[in-house]
Amino acid sequence: MGLFDWWRASEPSRPNVRAMAAGTEFFGFDDPRFKELIRGGDMGVTPRQAMKNTTVLRCVSLISYSIGQLPLHLRDKQSKEPARDHPLFRVLHRKPNGWQTAFEFRSYMQQCALGSVGHGKKGDAYARIVRTGGRVVGLIPLHPDRVEVEQAGNLELRYKLTPKGGEPFYLAQTDVFHLRCGLTEDGISGLSMVYQAAGAIELAMQAELASRKLFQHGMIAGATLQHPDRLTPEAFDRLMASMDARSGAENAHKTLILEEGMKLADSPATGEQSQTVEQRKHQIEEIARPFGVPRPLLNVDDTSWGSGIDALGQIFVRYGLNPWFEAWQQAAERDLLSDAEADE
């Protein structure tokens, strides 16, 4: 009998046990989230929660919009001209499916590849390939939470797809367009940028929560009330009623009625408060660093928009976007073109 088996056996039977620890909610000891917590895994921030952080939102949207808005043309390698007669040209450039534009499709796929969609730790985007007569005529995006990648004994990949409300089934490697982050642990699935930055994101969220608490009740943070002697119980009750009337953001800046010669004195900002402000600024850089987004593009208030902004923009394109350009190009050649077409 293992440790968890003994633990369960020693407890009375209680279905639907619900608990929370370290920001993680789990139901029973068989819940994978509980086991991940015991192993020390970082389960404090989900991609959905991370996207509520403005720095993460800006980094993901900036990269995804950049990939989505740039034209994706299928070109003839010899003439360098757009191969407009090829069926794939229309799919990549204008209409991947019946409900998405090319911009919407590529932006969504890029979001998935960055790891900002779903609940997984991988940086992968999947689309089911629709063919007619051997030619690609459509790409159907697949939610990453519904796809699992497996490698068979012959080293070919297969994709286990679990549709909503349906039974799981397998797709062959030739039926899936797979865009992955270049960073990988196994060469099959990419690493999620959002998950890898989860520690920095969680710290930023905690710093934001601490700052929000300072203003939650609409009171003056760090102020003290000074009394020349001793406050009587009656005066104390009236003072507390006056303070309660000022609580809440909608009642901020209302006059506080003081009792028996009391004075309101502002306390200087503590080191902890100053450190909180600096920590929030520092976390912007910590979060943006894995995405390769320069400070000016994050609208940081102390950033100078001078002549060097063009150089920073070129740095972003060269080191932040170019790897993704290459990932898209090579993934399209591998999954959407035959060897003969890729050589043309």
Phi, psi and chi 1 to 4 in degrees:
 res  aa     phi    psi   chi1   chi2   chi3   chi4
   1 MET       -  128.2  179.1  179.4  -67.7      -
   2 GLY   -81.0  174.4      -      -      -      -
   3 LEU   -59.6  -47.9  173.3   61.1      -      -
   4 PHE   -68.4  -32.8  -72.9  104.7      -      -
   5 ASP   -64.9  -42.4  -64.8  -31.0      -      -
   6 TRP   -65.4  -39.6  172.8   84.1      -      -
   7 TRP   -61.6  -45.5 -162.6  -10.8      -      -
   8 ARG   -66.9  -38.8  -74.4 -167.2  -65.8  -91.0
   9 ALA   -67.5  -30.1      -      -      -      -
  10 SER   -80.9  -10.6   64.0      -      -      -
  11 GLU   -98.1  149.5  -76.9 -158.8  -26.7      -
  12 PRO   -68.6  151.8   23.0  -32.7      -      -
  13 SER   -69.5  118.3  176.1      -      -      -
  14 ARG  -137.6   98.1  -68.9 -176.6  -62.0  175.4
  15 PRO   -68.0  156.7   26.8  -34.7      -      -
  16 ASN    59.2   40.6  -61.4  -34.9      -      -
  17 VAL   -68.2  131.2  176.2      -      -      -
  18 ARG  -125.7  131.6  176.5  178.6  176.2  178.3
  19 ALA  -147.9  166.7      -      -      -      -
  20 MET  -143.2  137.4  177.4  173.8  -72.1      -
  21 ALA  -150.5  137.0      -      -      -      -
  22 ALA    53.5   35.3      -      -      -      -
  23 GLY    79.3    6.1      -      -      -      -
  24 THR  -112.4  126.3  -58.1      -      -      -
  25 GLU   -96.6  134.9 -174.0  178.7   61.7      -
  26 PHE  -142.0  156.7   52.2   88.9      -      -
  27 PHE  -120.5   98.7  -64.8   82.5      -      -
  28 GLY    82.7  167.6      -      -      -      -
  29 PHE   -81.2   -9.5  -60.9  119.5      -      -
  30 ASP   -89.1   -6.8  -71.5  -32.6      -      -
  31 ASP   -65.1  126.6 -165.8  -41.8      -      -
  32 PRO   -57.1  -29.3  -22.8   32.7      -      -
  33 ARG   -67.9  -32.6  -70.8  169.9  -67.6 -172.4
  34 PHE   -68.8  -42.6  173.8   73.9      -      -
  35 LYS   -65.4  -36.2  -64.5  179.5  179.7  180.0
  36 GLU   -65.8  -36.9 -177.8   73.1   15.9      -
  37 LEU   -65.9  -42.0  179.7   65.8      -      -
  38 ILE   -64.5  -37.1  -66.5  -62.3      -      -
  39 ARG   -74.5   -6.4  -72.2 -165.0  -65.0  -96.1
  40 GLY    90.1   13.7      -      -      -      -
  41 GLY   -69.3  155.9      -      -      -      -
  42 ASP   -89.5   99.2 -173.8   -0.8      -      -
  43 MET  -114.8   14.7  -62.0  -68.5  -71.2      -
  44 GLY   -75.0  -24.9      -      -      -      -
  45 VAL  -129.0  122.3  178.1      -      -      -
  46 THR   -93.2  160.0   65.3      -      -      -
  47 PRO   -55.3  -37.7  -28.8   36.4      -      -
  48 ARG   -64.0  -42.0  178.1  173.3  -66.0 -177.3
  49 GLN   -67.3  -40.1  -67.7  170.8  -27.6      -
  50 ALA   -61.5  -35.8      -      -      -      -
  51 MET   -69.3  -10.9  -73.3  -66.8  -75.7      -
  52 LYS   -80.9  -12.3  -66.0 -177.9  179.1  179.7
  53 ASN   -80.3  127.8  177.3  -85.8      -      -
  54 THR   -64.3  -31.3   55.6      -      -      -
  55 THR   -68.8  -44.7  -55.8      -      -      -
  56 VAL   -62.4  -44.3  178.2      -      -      -
  57 LEU   -59.8  -42.3  178.4   62.3      -      -
  58 ARG   -67.1  -44.7  173.7   61.4  173.8  168.0
  59 CYS   -63.4  -47.7  -70.1      -      -      -
  60 VAL   -65.6  -45.4  171.4      -      -      -
  61 SER   -67.6  -37.0   62.5      -      -      -
  62 LEU   -63.8  -47.0 -175.8   63.2      -      -
  63 ILE   -68.3  -44.3  -63.7  174.9      -      -
  64 SER   -66.1  -42.7  -61.1      -      -      -
  65 TYR   -65.6  -38.2  -71.2  162.1      -      -
  66 SER   -63.3  -43.7  -62.0      -      -      -
  67 ILE   -66.5  -39.1  -64.8  -65.0      -      -
  68 GLY   -70.8  -34.8      -      -      -      -
  69 GLN   -83.7  -22.3   71.6 -179.7  -11.3      -
  70 LEU   -76.1  138.3  -66.3  175.4      -      -
  71 PRO   -67.5  139.0   24.4  -33.2      -      -
  72 LEU  -113.5  102.5 -177.6   56.9      -      -
  73 HIS  -107.4  138.2  -71.7  161.7      -      -
  74 LEU   -87.1  120.8 -178.0   67.2      -      -
  75 ARG  -119.3  151.0  -67.2 -177.5  178.7  -86.3
  76 ASP   -75.8  127.3 -173.9  -76.7      -      -
  77 LYS   -67.8  -25.5  -74.2 -171.2  174.6 -179.1
  78 GLN   -82.1  -52.6  -57.9  -61.0  -34.4      -
  79 SER   -88.6  -15.8   64.2      -      -      -
  80 LYS    66.6   10.6  -52.2  -60.2 -178.1 -177.7
  81 GLU   -90.5  151.8  -66.0  -64.2  -36.1      -
  82 PRO   -59.3  133.0  -24.4   34.2      -      -
  83 ALA   -87.1   71.0      -      -      -      -
  84 ARG   -67.2  -22.3  -60.7 -177.8 -175.6  -84.3
  85 ASP   -79.6  -13.0  -65.2  -25.6      -      -
  86 HIS   -81.5  134.7 -162.9  -72.2      -      -
  87 PRO   -57.8  -30.8  -22.7   32.4      -      -
  88 LEU   -68.9  -24.8 -174.2   58.9      -      -
  89 PHE   -58.7  -46.9 -179.5   89.9      -      -
  90 ARG   -65.2  -38.3  175.1  176.2  173.8  -89.1
  91 VAL   -64.4  -46.3  172.8      -      -      -
  92 LEU   -77.0  -35.8  -66.0  177.3      -      -
  93 HIS   -89.7  -32.8  177.2   62.4      -      -
  94 ARG  -130.4  -46.7 -171.0  168.6   62.7   85.3
  95 LYS  -143.1   91.8 -168.2  175.7 -178.5 -179.7
  96 PRO   -72.7  -29.8   24.9  -32.7      -      -
  97 ASN  -155.2 -173.1   49.1   62.9      -      -
  98 GLY   -82.3   -7.2      -      -      -      -
  99 TRP  -128.4   -4.6   62.9   92.2      -      -
 100 GLN  -121.6  144.2  -77.2 -177.3  -49.6      -
 101 THR   -80.9  168.8   64.6      -      -      -
 102 ALA   -62.3  -38.4      -      -      -      -
 103 PHE   -62.3  -46.4  170.4   83.4      -      -
 104 GLU   -65.5  -40.8  -66.8  167.6  -15.6      -
 105 PHE   -64.5  -49.5  172.1   78.0      -      -
 106 ARG   -68.8  -36.7  -67.9 -161.7  -62.6  -92.7
 107 SER   -63.6  -43.1  -64.0      -      -      -
 108 TYR   -65.7  -44.6  174.9   73.9      -      -
 109 MET   -60.8  -38.0  -67.9  -74.2  -73.5      -
 110 GLN   -68.0  -38.9 -172.6   61.0   49.7      -
 111 GLN   -58.1  -45.0  -78.4 -178.3 -106.4      -
 112 CYS   -62.6  -42.1  -64.7      -      -      -
 113 ALA   -66.4  -28.8      -      -      -      -
 114 LEU   -78.4  -13.8  -71.0  169.5      -      -
 115 GLY    88.9   19.1      -      -      -      -
 116 SER   -96.9    7.8   63.3      -      -      -
 117 VAL  -122.2  133.9  177.0      -      -      -
 118 GLY    89.2 -160.7      -      -      -      -
 119 HIS  -125.2    5.9  -63.2   85.1      -      -
 120 GLY   -84.2  178.8      -      -      -      -
 121 LYS  -106.0    3.7  -54.3  174.8 -175.1  178.1
 122 LYS   -97.8  155.4  -56.0  -61.6 -175.9 -179.3
 123 GLY  -109.5   76.7      -      -      -      -
 124 ASP  -134.5  146.3  -61.3  -84.9      -      -
 125 ALA  -127.2  137.5      -      -      -      -
 126 TYR  -127.3  145.4  -49.4   97.3      -      -
 127 ALA  -143.3  133.8      -      -      -      -
 128 ARG   -78.9  133.0 -173.0  171.2 -176.1  177.7
 129 ILE   -89.1  127.1  -57.3  172.9      -      -
 130 VAL  -103.4  123.8 -179.4      -      -      -
 131 ARG  -121.2  148.2  -71.9 -173.4  172.7   87.9
 132 THR  -132.9  117.0  -61.7      -      -      -
 133 GLY    61.4   33.0      -      -      -      -
 134 GLY    83.2   -6.1      -      -      -      -
 135 ARG  -102.2  140.4  -65.8  -65.1 -174.8   96.6
 136 VAL   -74.0  124.4  178.2      -      -      -
 137 VAL  -121.8   -2.5  -64.5      -      -      -
 138 GLY  -169.9  156.3      -      -      -      -
 139 LEU  -131.3  122.0  -66.6  171.7      -      -
 140 ILE  -106.4  110.6  -49.4  -60.6      -      -
 141 PRO   -65.5  142.2   24.5  -33.4      -      -
 142 LEU  -116.5  136.3  -55.7  173.6      -      -
 143 HIS   -67.3  131.9 -164.8  -74.9      -      -
 144 PRO   -62.2  -26.4   18.4  -30.5      -      -
 145 ASP   -68.9  -17.2  -76.3   -7.5      -      -
 146 ARG   -99.2    6.0  -58.1 -170.9 -179.0  -80.6
 147 VAL  -124.3  133.5 -178.9      -      -      -
 148 GLU  -124.5  136.1  -63.3  179.5   22.2      -
 149 VAL  -101.4  133.3 -171.4      -      -      -
 150 GLU  -130.2  150.1  -59.1  176.4    1.4      -
 151 GLN  -113.5  122.0 -169.8  169.0   36.8      -
 152 ALA   -77.3  175.0      -      -      -      -
 153 GLY   -64.2  -27.1      -      -      -      -
 154 ASN   -85.6   10.2   60.2   -1.9      -      -
 155 LEU    75.3    0.3  -58.4 -177.1      -      -
 156 GLU   -78.3  149.0  -71.5 -172.2   -0.4      -
 157 LEU   -90.1  151.3  -58.6 -177.7      -      -
 158 ARG  -138.1  152.6   66.0  175.1 -173.8  169.6
 159 TYR  -120.6  120.3  -62.7   81.9      -      -
 160 LYS   -87.8  114.5 -177.5  179.7  179.4 -179.2
 161 LEU  -108.6  126.7  175.9   61.4      -      -
 162 THR  -112.7   96.6  -54.6      -      -      -
 163 PRO   -69.5  157.8   25.0  -31.9      -      -
 164 LYS   -65.3  119.5 -172.3  174.9 -177.8  179.8
 165 GLY    74.7   13.5      -      -      -      -
 166 GLY  -127.6  177.6      -      -      -      -
 167 GLU   -86.2  143.4  -65.9  -65.3  -35.3      -
 168 PRO   -68.1  148.8   21.9  -30.8      -      -
 169 PHE  -148.3  168.9   61.1   92.7      -      -
 170 TYR  -107.6  143.5  -75.4   92.7      -      -
 171 LEU  -114.7  140.8  -66.3  172.5      -      -
 172 ALA   -74.0  161.8      -      -      -      -
 173 GLN   -59.5  -32.0 -178.3  174.8  -19.2      -
 174 THR   -73.4   -8.1   54.4      -      -      -
 175 ASP  -105.6    6.4  -66.6  -32.1      -      -
 176 VAL  -132.0  130.6  176.3      -      -      -
 177 PHE   -90.7  116.6  172.4   55.2      -      -
 178 HIS  -117.8  111.5 -176.0  179.4      -      -
 179 LEU  -105.3  123.9  174.2   69.8      -      -
 180 ARG  -128.9  155.1   63.5  175.6   68.3   92.4
 181 CYS   -64.1  143.1  174.9      -      -      -
 182 GLY   -65.6  -25.4      -      -      -      -
 183 LEU   -81.8  127.8  -61.9  177.1      -      -
 184 THR  -150.8  154.6  175.1      -      -      -
 185 GLU   -99.0  -21.0  -67.8 -179.5  -19.1      -
 186 ASP  -129.6    0.6   56.0    7.5      -      -
 187 GLY    78.0    0.7      -      -      -      -
 188 ILE  -113.7  -47.3  -62.0  173.6      -      -
 189 SER  -114.0  140.8  -62.0      -      -      -
 190 GLY   -82.3  165.6      -      -      -      -
 191 LEU   -89.1  137.1  -67.7  179.2      -      -
 192 SER   -76.6  122.3  164.7      -      -      -
 193 MET   -62.4  -39.7  -66.1  -70.8 -172.8      -
 194 VAL   -65.6  -43.5  172.7      -      -      -
 195 TYR   -67.8  -40.0 -178.5   79.0      -      -
 196 GLN   -64.7  -27.7  -64.1  -58.6  -43.6      -
 197 ALA   -96.6   16.0      -      -      -      -
 198 ALA   -59.8  -37.3      -      -      -      -
 199 GLY   -62.5  -47.0      -      -      -      -
 200 ALA   -66.1  -37.4      -      -      -      -
 201 ILE   -66.9  -43.6  -64.1  170.6      -      -
 202 GLU   -64.2  -40.0 -175.2  172.4   13.3      -
 203 LEU   -63.4  -39.4 -176.9   56.3      -      -
 204 ALA   -64.4  -39.3      -      -      -      -
 205 MET   -67.6  -37.4  -66.2  173.0   65.3      -
 206 GLN   -67.7  -39.6  -66.1  -64.0  -24.9      -
 207 ALA   -64.2  -38.7      -      -      -      -
 208 GLU   -66.4  -39.2 -178.4  178.6   -4.7      -
 209 LEU   -64.1  -41.8  177.5   61.6      -      -
 210 ALA   -62.0  -40.5      -      -      -      -
 211 SER   -67.7  -37.5  -61.2      -      -      -
 212 ARG   -66.1  -33.8 -168.8  162.0   62.4 -119.0
 213 LYS   -63.2  -30.1  -70.7  -69.9 -174.4 -179.4
 214 LEU   -62.7  -29.9  -66.0  175.5      -      -
 215 PHE  -112.8    6.8  -56.6   97.1      -      -
 216 GLN   -62.4  -37.1 -176.3  175.7    9.3      -
 217 HIS  -100.4    4.6  -59.9  -67.3      -      -
 218 GLY    70.0   16.8      -      -      -      -
 219 MET   -94.6  166.4  -61.5  -64.1  -69.5      -
 220 ILE   -79.3  116.5  -59.8  176.0      -      -
 221 ALA   -72.2  132.8      -      -      -      -
 222 GLY    83.1    3.0      -      -      -      -
 223 ALA   -87.1  153.3      -      -      -      -
 224 THR  -129.2  152.2   59.3      -      -      -
 225 LEU  -106.0  127.8  -64.6  174.9      -      -
 226 GLN  -113.7  132.7  -62.1  178.0   -2.2      -
 227 HIS  -119.0  136.8 -168.1  -82.5      -      -
 228 PRO   -67.3  -22.5   23.2  -33.9      -      -
 229 ASP  -140.3 -109.3 -168.7    8.6      -      -
 230 ARG  -130.9  132.8 -178.4  176.8 -178.9 -179.5
 231 LEU   -80.4  129.5 -170.8   66.2      -      -
 232 THR   -73.5  155.0   62.0      -      -      -
 233 PRO   -57.7  -39.5  -25.6   34.8      -      -
 234 GLU   -63.8  -44.2  -64.3   79.3    6.6      -
 235 ALA   -65.3  -36.1      -      -      -      -
 236 PHE   -62.8  -43.8  176.3   80.2      -      -
 237 ASP   -62.4  -41.9  -67.9  -22.0      -      -
 238 ARG   -66.8  -37.9  -69.3 -167.9  -63.3  -90.2
 239 LEU   -65.4  -42.1  178.5   61.5      -      -
 240 MET   -65.3  -37.4  -68.5  -58.4  -62.2      -
 241 ALA   -64.4  -38.0      -      -      -      -
 242 SER   -67.1  -39.0  177.9      -      -      -
 243 MET   -69.2  -38.0  -66.0  177.9   66.1      -
 244 ASP   -64.4  -34.1  -71.6  -19.1      -      -
 245 ALA   -67.6  -21.2      -      -      -      -
 246 ARG   -95.0   -6.3  -66.6 -178.2   71.0 -114.2
 247 SER   -71.6  152.3   64.8      -      -      -
 248 GLY    96.9  141.8      -      -      -      -
 249 ALA   -61.9  -30.2      -      -      -      -
 250 GLU   -71.6  -16.5   68.8  -82.1    3.9      -
 251 ASN  -106.4   12.4  -64.5  -41.2      -      -
 252 ALA   -62.8  147.6      -      -      -      -
 253 HIS    72.7   10.6  -53.6  -63.1      -      -
 254 LYS   -73.9  152.5  -75.2 -172.1  175.5 -179.6
 255 THR   -69.5  135.7  -57.2      -      -      -
 256 LEU   -98.0  126.5  179.3   65.3      -      -
 257 ILE   -87.7  117.0  -59.3  175.7      -      -
 258 LEU   -93.4  157.3  -59.3 -179.0      -      -
 259 GLU  -117.9  142.5  -63.1  -83.9  -10.4      -
 260 GLU    52.3   48.5  -59.3  176.4   -7.8      -
 261 GLY    75.3   20.3      -      -      -      -
 262 MET   -71.6  155.0  -64.2 -178.1   66.8      -
 263 LYS  -129.6  146.4  -64.7 -179.4  179.0  179.5
 264 LEU   -98.8  120.9 -179.8   65.3      -      -
 265 ALA  -121.2  130.7      -      -      -      -
 266 ASP   -81.8  131.8  -70.2  -26.3      -      -
 267 SER   -91.2  141.5  -61.4      -      -      -
 268 PRO   -62.6  153.6   23.1  -33.0      -      -
 269 ALA   -58.4  130.6      -      -      -      -
 270 THR   -75.5  164.2   63.7      -      -      -
 271 GLY   -61.8  -33.1      -      -      -      -
 272 GLU   -66.5  -41.6 -178.2  179.3   -1.4      -
 273 GLN   -65.9  -42.5  -67.0  170.2  -13.5      -
 274 SER   -64.3  -37.9  -59.7      -      -      -
 275 GLN   -67.4  -33.4 -171.0  175.0   17.8      -
 276 THR   -62.3  -43.0  -61.4      -      -      -
 277 VAL   -63.6  -46.3  175.0      -      -      -
 278 GLU   -64.9  -36.2  -68.0  -60.1  -39.3      -
 279 GLN   -64.3  -39.8 -177.9   66.3   50.7      -
 280 ARG   -64.6  -38.9  -67.3 -167.8   65.6 -172.6
 281 LYS   -67.3  -40.7  -67.9 -177.5  177.6  179.9
 282 HIS   -65.6  -35.4  177.5   66.1      -      -
 283 GLN   -67.0  -24.4  -72.0  -49.6  114.5      -
 284 ILE   -60.2  -46.6  -65.3  176.3      -      -
 285 GLU   -68.8  -38.6  -66.2 -175.0   -6.0      -
 286 GLU   -63.1  -38.4  -74.6  -66.6  -65.3      -
 287 ILE   -74.8  -41.2  -65.4  172.0      -      -
 288 ALA   -72.3  -24.5      -      -      -      -
 289 ARG   -58.2  -47.6 -172.8  171.5  -70.7  117.1
 290 PRO   -63.0  -27.8  -20.8   32.9      -      -
 291 PHE   -83.0  -15.0  -65.4   94.8      -      -
 292 GLY    75.1   28.4      -      -      -      -
 293 VAL   -98.2  122.7  178.2      -      -      -
 294 PRO   -69.4  158.5  -16.4   30.0      -      -
 295 ARG   -57.3  -43.4  -74.3  170.9   55.2   89.6
 296 PRO   -58.5  -31.6  -23.0   33.8      -      -
 297 LEU   -78.4   -4.8  -58.7 -176.8      -      -
 298 LEU   -98.9    3.4  -61.8  173.3      -      -
 299 ASN    59.5   37.8  -61.6  -33.9      -      -
 300 VAL   -68.3  135.0  178.8      -      -      -
 301 ASP   -67.0  -27.6   57.1   -4.1      -      -
 302 ASP   -97.4   18.8   57.8   -8.8      -      -
 303 THR   -92.8  132.5  -60.8      -      -      -
 304 SER   -87.0  126.5  174.6      -      -      -
 305 TRP   -94.4   75.4  -73.4   78.6      -      -
 306 GLY  -106.9 -155.0      -      -      -      -
 307 SER   -67.4  -20.9   58.3      -      -      -
 308 GLY   -77.2   -3.7      -      -      -      -
 309 ILE   -66.7  -33.1 -169.3   66.2      -      -
 310 ASP   -64.1  -40.6  -71.8  -22.4      -      -
 311 ALA   -65.1  -39.1      -      -      -      -
 312 LEU   -67.0  -35.8  -71.4  175.2      -      -
 313 GLY   -63.5  -40.4      -      -      -      -
 314 GLN   -65.9  -36.7  -65.7  174.8   20.0      -
 315 ILE   -63.5  -40.9  -70.1  175.6      -      -
 316 PHE   -63.1  -44.1  172.5   60.1      -      -
 317 VAL   -65.8  -43.0  172.0      -      -      -
 318 ARG   -70.0  -44.9 -178.3  176.5  -58.0  169.6
 319 TYR  -105.9  -21.2  -61.0  107.1      -      -
 320 GLY   -96.7  -36.7      -      -      -      -
 321 LEU  -103.4  -36.0  -65.4 -179.6      -      -
 322 ASN   -54.7  -41.3  -92.7   -8.6      -      -
 323 PRO   -59.7  -34.3  -26.0   35.9      -      -
 324 TRP   -74.2  -35.7  -73.3  111.6      -      -
 325 PHE   -57.2  -45.8  -64.3  156.9      -      -
 326 GLU   -66.9  -38.5 -164.6   66.7   25.7      -
 327 ALA   -62.3  -42.3      -      -      -      -
 328 TRP   -64.7  -45.6  -87.6   89.4      -      -
 329 GLN   -62.3  -48.3  175.0 -175.8  -30.5      -
 330 GLN   -72.9  -33.7  -64.6 -167.4   14.5      -
 331 ALA   -66.2  -38.3      -      -      -      -
 332 ALA   -65.7  -42.2      -      -      -      -
 333 GLU   -63.1  -40.3  -73.1 -172.3   -0.5      -
 334 ARG   -70.5  -43.2  179.8 -164.3   61.9 -144.2
 335 ASP   -99.7  -25.1  -62.7  -25.9      -      -
 336 LEU  -110.0  -10.8  -56.1  178.3      -      -
 337 LEU  -123.0  146.2  -64.5  172.8      -      -
 338 SER   -73.5  168.1   65.0      -      -      -
 339 ASP   -60.5  -38.5  -68.6  -20.8      -      -
 340 ALA   -67.3  -41.3      -      -      -      -
 341 GLU   -67.8  -37.6  -70.1  175.2  -35.4      -
 342 ALA   -65.3  -27.4      -      -      -      -
 343 ASP   -84.5  -14.5  -67.8  -25.0      -      -
 344 GLU   -76.7      -  -68.7  179.5   -3.5      -
